Amino acid sequence: IAKGMLSPENEAALSELGMIVPDREQEKIEVSGFLNEINEKNSGLNISVILNLDCNFNCIYCYEGGMKGKFYMTGETADLLLDFIKSRFTPKKKSVNMDFYGGEPLLSADLIKSISEQMKSFTESRGASYTFTLVTNGSFFKRRIAEDLAALGLKGIKITLDGPPGIHNVCRPFKSGAGSFDTIIKNIKETNDVVKIAVGGNFQKGNFQNFPLLMDYLEKEGLSPHRLHELKFDPVMNRPKGDSSPADFTDGFMSVNEPWLIKAGRFLREEVLKRGYNTPKISPTPCQVEIEDSFVVNFDGEIYKCPVFIGNKGFAIGDLRNGVTDYSDSYKPGIWKNEECAECGYLPLCFGGCRYMAYVRDGNIDNVDCKKPYLDAALETLIKQDIKYRPQPEKY
């Protein structure tokens, strides 16, 4: 906005919202210190746990690729996990938040219960809280297990539906080849009043236009906006060359800046919001690598900073027995602290982007994953969507 184009009243209002900044250099200093402030104020310990690499599905794009199999976290490793968490639970910590992944995490339901019972007891003894979430295919999530886990701290789950039945059942069949869609819908209906359920979906270039049919189906089945926590659809990512991904799957994306992906993202978000479903708001999204008290633990006890690097030994930062080592070279925290990023108005929204996407593109993470072309093309539309469809605060 050119100087002098706004009335004093509008300029004051936009300044109060932080949308107009009079001192650009001061803004750079504040943005540069943003993540330091987050880490200093963070009173939670966030641990993601890969409980196993086993699954009852045969998804066409499985990120585990050749790694999957009957590999499970043992009770001994779980004990080391508990010791690791307790050792990092400093007096300033007020909560432990865990995310359980697989494979299929509910194939390790007894271990989830055991870990949660012990963590709940430990945090309560410290005057703190324990909560956890699950990323599950939904086939085992029946009412009994939902109620049992909710009593131990389960606050929400994410279940994946890859479009309407015809598409989902091709992308995410049971190992037997049978479709999984109807089983998942039945379980969501049984359990959505017990815990918050977020429905995710993985779209590809050739099928994203069909996802509104899924939303229509959910509404028809009574899974209206007030019964689901949120809907969020993401593109399937390609794997780096040489990675153990399914050889016949090449329909993923390499960059968030691909024109088709910009179109798909705007389209699907509009379809979600106009039906009244919730979806994440536009907000700062620093990479998990930048958050100090955030770790990913593999089933064998190896520790990483990001779940998509699981199994890539070059990105392991230690193990439960010996602790965490320095990861400044392997993950490049602070890679966004360069002049080009400092001059970019989008820096608070991306902080250098996704380390994994840089790795897919370059085979290393020595450079940022710049989202500027995407944000140039999409941000205005995304903001207008929020203004149009989300309830606005009342004016007094």
C-alpha positions in Angstrom: 0.0 0.0 0.0 1.5 3.3 -1.1 2.1 5.9 1.6 -0.8 8.3 1.9 -3.4 6.0 0.2 -5.1 5.1 3.6 -7.1 7.3 5.9 -5.5 7.9 9.3 -8.2 5.8 10.9 -7.6 2.8 8.6 -3.8 3.2 8.9 -4.1 3.1 12.7 -6.4 0.1 12.6 -4.0 -1.9 10.3 -1.0 -0.8 12.5 -2.8 -2.2 15.6 -3.3 -5.5 13.8 0.4 -5.6 12.9 -0.4 -5.5 9.2 1.4 -2.2 8.7 4.8 -1.9 10.4 6.4 1.5 10.6 9.9 0.3 11.4 11.0 -2.5 9.1 14.3 -3.1 10.8 12.6 -3.5 14.2 10.2 -6.0 12.6 13.1 -8.1 11.4 14.5 -8.2 14.9 11.2 -9.3 16.4 10.6 -12.0 13.8 14.1 -13.3 14.2 13.4 -13.7 17.9 10.0 -15.2 17.5 11.1 -18.9 17.7 13.4 -18.1 20.6 10.4 -16.7 22.5 8.3 -19.8 21.6 11.0 -22.1 23.0 11.5 -20.0 26.1 7.8 -20.0 26.9 7.1 -23.5 25.9 5.9 -25.4 29.0 5.1 -28.6 27.2 7.2 -31.6 26.2 6.1 -33.0 22.8 7.0 -36.6 21.9 5.9 -38.4 18.7 6.2 -42.2 18.9 6.3 -44.7 16.1 5.0 -47.7 17.9 5.4 -50.2 15.0 5.9 -50.5 11.2 3.1 -53.0 10.8 -0.3 -52.3 9.2 -3.5 -54.0 8.1 -3.8 -51.7 5.0 -1.9 -51.7 1.7 -1.9 -48.0 0.7 -0.5 -47.3 -2.7 1.8 -44.5 -1.5 2.8 -45.8 1.9 5.6 -43.6 3.2 7.2 -46.6 5.0 7.9 -48.2 1.6 10.3 -51.1 2.1 10.7 -50.5 5.8 7.3 -51.8 6.8 6.9 -55.2 8.5 6.3 -56.8 11.9 8.6 -54.4 13.7 7.2 -53.4 17.1 8.4 -51.3 20.1 9.2 -53.6 22.9 8.3 -53.2 26.6 12.0 -52.6 27.3 12.2 -49.8 24.8 8.9 -48.3 26.2 10.6 -48.2 29.6 13.5 -46.3 28.1 11.0 -43.9 26.5 9.4 -43.2 29.9 12.8 -42.6 31.4 13.8 -40.3 28.6 10.6 -38.2 29.1 11.1 -38.0 32.8 14.7 -36.9 32.4 13.6 -34.0 30.2 10.6 -33.0 32.3 12.2 -29.9 34.0 10.4 -28.0 36.8 9.1 -25.4 34.2 7.2 -28.1 32.3 3.5 -28.3 32.8 2.4 -30.9 30.3 3.5 -34.0 28.3 1.8 -34.3 24.9 2.4 -37.5 22.9 1.4 -38.4 19.3 1.2 -42.1 18.5 1.9 -43.2 14.9 2.5 -46.5 13.1 2.3 -48.4 10.9 -1.0 -48.6 12.6 -0.7 -47.5 16.2 -3.7 -49.5 17.4 -1.9 -52.7 16.6 0.0 -51.7 19.8 -3.1 -50.7 21.8 -1.9 -52.5 25.0 1.4 -50.6 24.8 -0.4 -47.3 24.4 -2.4 -48.1 27.5 0.7 -49.0 29.5 2.6 -45.9 28.5 -0.4 -43.7 29.1 -1.2 -45.1 32.5 2.4 -44.5 33.7 2.7 -41.0 32.1 -0.7 -40.0 33.6 0.5 -41.1 37.1 3.9 -39.3 36.6 2.5 -36.0 35.4 -0.2 -35.9 38.1 2.5 -36.4 40.7 4.2 -33.3 39.3 1.0 -31.2 39.2 1.1 -31.4 35.4 -1.1 -32.9 32.6 -0.7 -35.7 30.1 -2.6 -35.9 26.8 -2.1 -37.9 23.6 -3.4 -38.2 20.1 -3.4 -40.9 17.5 -2.9 -41.0 13.7 -4.8 -44.1 12.7 -6.3 -45.7 9.7 -9.5 -45.9 11.7 -10.3 -49.6 11.1 -9.7 -50.6 14.8 -11.1 -47.5 16.4 -14.3 -48.8 17.9 -16.3 -47.3 20.8 -14.8 -49.6 23.5 -11.2 -48.7 22.6 -12.1 -45.0 22.2 -13.6 -44.9 25.7 -10.7 -46.8 27.3 -8.1 -44.5 25.7 -10.1 -41.3 26.4 -10.0 -42.2 30.1 -6.2 -42.3 29.9 -5.8 -38.9 28.2 -6.7 -39.3 24.5 -7.8 -35.9 23.3 -8.2 -36.5 19.5 -7.4 -38.7 16.5 -6.7 -38.2 12.9 -8.3 -40.6 10.4 -7.6 -40.6 6.7 -10.2 -40.8 3.9 -8.8 -40.4 0.5 -11.9 -39.1 -1.2 -15.2 -40.9 -2.0 -15.5 -44.7 -1.7 -14.3 -45.5 -5.2 -11.1 -43.5 -4.9 -10.4 -44.3 -1.2 -10.8 -48.0 -1.6 -8.2 -48.0 -4.5 -5.7 -45.9 -2.5 -6.2 -47.4 1.0 -7.5 -51.0 0.7 -7.1 -53.7 3.4 -4.2 -56.1 2.8 -6.8 -58.5 1.5 -7.7 -56.1 -1.2 -11.1 -55.4 0.3 -12.3 -51.8 0.5 -11.8 -50.0 3.9 -14.1 -47.0 3.4 -17.3 -48.4 5.0 -15.5 -49.8 8.0 -14.0 -46.4 8.7 -17.2 -44.5 8.3 -19.0 -46.9 10.7 -16.3 -46.4 13.3 -16.3 -42.6 13.0 -20.1 -42.7 13.6 -19.6 -44.8 16.7 -16.9 -42.7 18.3 -17.2 -39.0 17.3 -19.0 -38.2 20.6 -16.1 -39.7 22.6 -13.1 -37.9 21.2 -12.4 -35.2 18.6 -12.0 -36.7 15.2 -10.1 -34.9 12.5 -10.5 -36.3 9.0 -7.6 -36.0 6.7 -7.1 -37.0 3.1 -4.3 -37.4 0.7 -5.0 -36.1 -2.8 -3.2 -36.4 -6.1 -3.2 -34.4 -9.3 -5.7 -36.6 -11.0 -8.3 -36.9 -8.2 -8.5 -33.8 -6.0 -11.6 -32.6 -7.9 -13.5 -35.6 -6.5 -13.0 -34.7 -2.8 -16.2 -32.6 -2.6 -18.0 -35.9 -3.2 -16.5 -37.1 0.1 -17.7 -34.0 1.9 -21.2 -34.5 0.5 -21.1 -38.2 1.6 -20.1 -37.3 5.1 -23.0 -34.8 5.4 -25.4 -37.4 4.0 -24.2 -39.9 6.6 -24.8 -37.5 9.4 -21.2 -36.5 9.9 -21.9 -32.8 9.8 -19.5 -30.0 10.8 -20.5 -30.1 14.5 -19.6 -33.9 14.7 -16.1 -33.6 13.2 -13.3 -31.6 14.6 -11.9 -30.6 11.3 -11.2 -31.6 7.7 -7.8 -31.1 6.1 -6.6 -32.5 2.8 -3.0 -32.6 1.8 -1.1 -33.7 -1.4 0.8 -36.9 -1.5 4.5 -36.2 -1.4 7.0 -37.9 -3.6 9.9 -39.7 -1.9 13.6 -38.9 -2.7 15.3 -41.0 -5.3 16.8 -44.1 -3.9 14.2 -44.1 -1.0 12.3 -47.3 -0.2 9.0 -46.1 -1.7 6.6 -48.1 -3.8 8.2 -48.2 -7.2 4.9 -47.8 -9.1 3.8 -44.6 -7.3 5.0 -41.4 -8.9 1.9 -39.2 -8.7 3.1 -37.2 -5.7 4.4 -33.6 -5.7 7.9 -32.3 -5.4 7.2 -28.6 -4.5 4.3 -26.7 -2.9 4.8 -24.2 -5.7 3.6 -26.5 -8.4 0.7 -24.7 -10.3 -1.7 -27.6 -10.0 -1.1 -27.8 -6.3 -1.8 -24.1 -5.8 -5.1 -24.6 -7.6 -6.0 -27.7 -5.7 -5.3 -26.2 -2.3 -7.5 -23.1 -2.9 -10.2 -25.2 -4.4 -10.4 -27.8 -1.6 -10.2 -25.2 1.2 -13.1 -23.4 -0.3 -15.2 -26.5 -0.5 -14.5 -27.4 3.1 -15.2 -23.9 4.5 -18.4 -23.3 2.5 -19.9 -26.5 3.9 -19.3 -25.2 7.4 -16.5 -27.6 8.3 -13.5 -26.4 10.3 -10.0 -26.4 8.8 -6.7 -25.0 10.1 -6.4 -21.2 10.0 -3.5 -19.4 8.3 -0.9 -19.0 11.0 2.9 -19.2 11.5 4.1 -22.7 10.8 7.7 -23.2 11.9 9.3 -26.5 11.1 9.2 -29.0 14.0 13.0 -29.0 13.8 12.9 -25.5 15.3 11.0 -26.5 18.4 13.5 -27.6 21.1 11.4 -29.8 23.3 9.9 -31.8 20.4 11.2 -35.2 19.4 10.2 -38.3 17.4 11.0 -41.7 18.7 11.1 -44.7 16.4 10.0 -48.2 17.5 13.6 -49.2 18.1 14.5 -46.2 20.3 16.2 -44.1 17.7 15.4 -40.4 18.1 14.7 -37.9 15.2 13.4 -34.4 14.9 10.8 -35.1 12.1 8.7 -38.3 11.5 9.3 -38.3 7.7 13.0 -38.9 8.2 12.4 -42.1 10.3 14.7 -44.9 9.2 17.1 -42.5 7.5 20.1 -43.0 9.8 21.7 -39.8 8.7 18.9 -37.9 10.4 18.9 -39.8 13.7 20.0 -37.5 16.6 20.5 -40.1 19.2 18.7 -42.9 21.0 16.8 -43.4 24.2 19.6 -45.1 26.0 22.3 -42.5 25.2 20.2 -39.4 24.7 20.2 -36.6 22.1 23.3 -35.4 20.3 23.8 -32.1 18.5 21.7 -31.9 15.3 22.7 -28.5 14.0 24.4 -30.0 11.0 21.9 -32.7 10.2 18.7 -30.6 10.4 20.0 -27.0 9.9 17.8 -25.2 12.5 17.8 -21.5 11.8 18.4 -22.0 8.1 15.9 -19.2 7.5 18.2 -16.7 9.1 19.6 -15.3 5.9 19.1 -11.9 4.1 16.8 -13.2 1.4 14.4 -14.7 4.0 14.7 -11.6 6.3 13.5 -9.4 3.4 10.5 -11.6 2.7 7.2 -10.6 4.0 6.1 -14.2 4.3 8.8 -15.2 6.7 6.5 -15.4 9.7 4.3 -17.9 7.8 7.0 -20.3 6.7 10.4 -19.9 8.5 12.2 -21.5 5.6 9.6 -24.1 4.9 9.7 -27.9 5.2 13.1 -29.6 5.6 11.8 -32.7 4.0 10.6 -31.0 0.9 14.1 -29.4 0.5 15.5 -32.9 0.8 13.1 -34.3 -1.8 14.1 -31.6 -4.2 17.8 -31.4 -3.6 18.9 -34.6 -1.9 20.0 -32.5 1.1 18.6 -29.8 3.4 21.3 -27.2 2.8 18.7 -24.7 1.3 15.3 -23.4 2.4 12.0 -24.7 1.0 10.8 -21.3 -0.3 7.0 -21.0 -0.5 7.0 -17.4 -1.9 5.5 -18.4 -5.4 2.8 -20.4 -3.6 1.9 -17.6 -1.2 2.1 -14.9 -3.9 -0.6 -17.0 -5.8 -2.7 -18.2 -2.9 -2.5 -16.1 0.2 -5.0 -13.4 -0.8 -7.5 -16.1 -1.7 -7.0 -17.9 1.6 -7.5 -14.8 3.6 -10.7 -13.9 1.6 -12.0 -17.4 2.3 -11.6 -17.0 6.0 -13.3 -13.6 6.0 -16.2 -15.0 3.9 -16.8 -18.3 5.7 -15.5 -18.1 9.3 -17.6 -16.4 12.0 -16.1 -12.9 12.6 -15.8 -11.5 16.2 -18.5 -9.1 17.2 -17.7 -5.4 17.2 -18.3 -3.4 20.4 
